[in-house]
């Protein structure tokens, strides 16, 4: 198995997500990517949103459209904008670790 030409990097996407009670459930929403989820409690709603965002970004990476999608979504949050949004009620900061492997040529990486 070859390993030359394989570079592994980690990308982190962060932003402000919203959480609110919705009947018997809690709804969570990440406006920059227009992704929503829910759970029976706050923790589950946050975890489900995290998983939904991770799956969305991984799918975009596999299709080679992540850069276009982020640009189309206006993903230009600055630290100053995030701090302003985070002060609002029912918001929380969400960090999305994204494992990425870059392959140059025909290379097998594990």
C-alpha positions in Angstrom: 0.0 0.0 0.0 1.5 3.3 -1.0 1.3 6.3 1.3 3.3 9.0 -0.6 1.2 11.9 -1.9 -1.4 11.5 0.9 -2.1 14.5 3.0 -4.7 14.5 5.8 -6.0 17.8 7.1 -8.8 18.8 9.5 -11.2 21.6 8.7 -13.3 23.2 11.4 -16.5 25.1 10.6 -18.1 27.1 13.3 -21.0 29.4 13.7 -24.0 30.2 15.8 -26.9 27.8 16.0 -30.3 28.3 17.5 -32.2 26.1 20.0 -35.8 26.4 21.1 -38.6 24.3 22.6 -41.1 23.1 20.0 -44.0 21.2 21.6 -42.6 18.1 23.2 -39.3 18.4 21.3 -36.4 20.8 21.0 -35.5 22.2 17.6 -32.0 23.2 16.6 -31.1 25.3 13.5 -27.9 26.3 11.9 -28.8 29.3 9.6 -25.5 29.6 7.6 -26.2 26.2 6.0 -30.0 26.2 6.5 -29.9 22.9 8.4 -32.3 22.0 11.1 -32.8 19.0 13.5 -34.6 18.2 16.7 -34.4 16.0 19.8 -36.3 15.0 22.9 -34.0 17.2 25.0 -31.5 20.0 24.4 -28.5 17.8 24.3 -30.0 15.4 21.7 -31.2 18.4 19.5 -27.6 19.8 19.5 -26.0 16.4 18.8 -28.5 15.7 16.0 -27.8 19.1 14.5 -24.0 18.4 14.7 -24.5 15.0 12.9 -26.7 16.6 10.2 -24.1 19.3 9.5 -21.3 16.7 9.4 -23.2 14.5 7.0 -24.1 17.5 4.8 -20.5 18.7 4.6 -19.1 15.2 4.0 -21.6 14.8 1.1 -20.5 18.1 -0.4 -16.8 17.0 -0.1 -17.5 13.7 -1.8 -19.3 15.5 -4.6 -16.6 18.2 -4.9 -18.9 21.1 -4.3 -18.1 22.2 -0.7 -16.5 25.5 -1.7 -19.4 26.4 -4.0 -22.0 25.5 -1.4 -20.3 27.5 1.3 -19.9 30.5 -1.0 -23.6 30.2 -2.1 -24.7 30.1 1.5 -22.8 33.3 2.1 -20.5 31.6 4.7 -18.5 34.6 5.6 -19.1 34.9 9.4 -16.4 36.7 11.1 -15.5 36.4 14.8 -17.1 39.8 15.5 -20.4 38.7 13.8 -20.4 35.4 15.8 -19.9 37.1 19.1 -22.8 39.5 18.4 -25.1 36.6 17.4 -24.0 34.5 20.4 -25.3 37.1 22.8 -28.9 36.5 21.6 -31.1 34.3 23.7 -31.4 30.6 22.8 -28.2 30.5 20.8 -25.1 28.3 21.1 -21.7 28.0 19.3 -21.3 24.8 17.3 -18.0 23.4 16.1 -18.0 20.9 13.2 -14.8 18.9 12.8 -14.5 17.7 9.2 -12.0 14.9 8.5 -10.5 15.4 5.0 -8.0 13.4 3.0 -6.4 14.8 -0.1 -5.1 12.4 -2.7 -2.6 13.4 -5.3 -2.4 10.8 -8.0 -3.3 7.1 -7.5 -2.5 6.6 -3.8 -4.0 4.4 -1.1 -4.3 6.1 2.3 -5.7 4.7 5.5 
